[in-house]
Amino acid sequence: MKKVLMTLAMAFGLVAGAQANTGGIAWDKAPVKTNDMVSLQNGAKLFVNYCLNCHSAAFMRFNRLKDIGLTDQQIKDNLLFTTEKVGETMKAAIDPRQAKEWFGANPPDLTVIARSRAGSNGSGADYLYTYLRTYYPDDTKATGWNNMAFPSVAMPHALWELQGKREPQYETVEQHGHEVHVFTGWKQITPGTMTSVQYDQAVGDLVNYLQWMGEPAQNTRVRVGVWVLLFLAVLTLFAWRLNAAFWKDVK
C-alpha cells in the first residue's frame, strides 16, 4: 500500500519544490479544448482516480464539475472518493502527516499546475502532455524510470499500466564534426491496457481537465468577451452616427 501511494504521490514529477529540468526534448502541443465537455469529463475521472489519492486541488469544489456537464448525482456516484458532499473541495485522500513522514513533504496542490508550468518551450499544458508521454524504464534510477521531458526525474511512471513500457530509439549522426544521438521514436517493450493512440487521448483529456481546472471561468469569460466586443461595435456605430448628426449644421 505504501509503495502504491508513493507512486501516486510522485506522479507528474510534482513533489514540493520540484522544477522541470531545462534539458529534455521539445514539448509537444497539447490538444487542449476546454469547451469539449466529453474530454473534460474523462479528464476529471482520470484526475480523481490517479491523482487525488495523494494530490489535492484545494481551490476546486466537486460541484464546480457541473460546469462541464455533470450532475450532482453523477458526481456522487462516480467521483466522490475523498468526501461525502459535492460542495467540498478536492482534498487528497492521504493523511498530510503520513505524506510528510513517507515522502518528506506533502504532495503539492494541482489546482493551477497547468498554469504554473509554462516555459520557453510552450504552455504548462504542453509540458504536462509531453511529460506524461515520455517516460521510459531506466535501471540506473532508483525508481526504475526516467523521462525525456524531465531528464533524471526522481518520479516513477504512475500511469505505466495504461501505457506499458517503451524504450526511446536513437540514431547516431555526425553534426559539426561530432557524433550525436538523435531521437527517432519509440519501441514498445510491453503493452499497456491502452493502445498508443488511446493513451495519448487519455493524457490529452487529463491535461485538458488540468488546464480547465486552473481557470474554470475561462469559457464563460470568452463568451462574455465576444458579446462585449459586439456591444462596443454597435455602440461605436451609434456614437459615430450621432456625432455626424450633431455636427452636420455647424459651419
Order of alpha helices (4+ residues) and beta strands (2+ residues): alpha-alpha-beta-alpha-beta-alpha-alpha-alpha-beta-beta-alpha-beta-beta-alpha-alpha
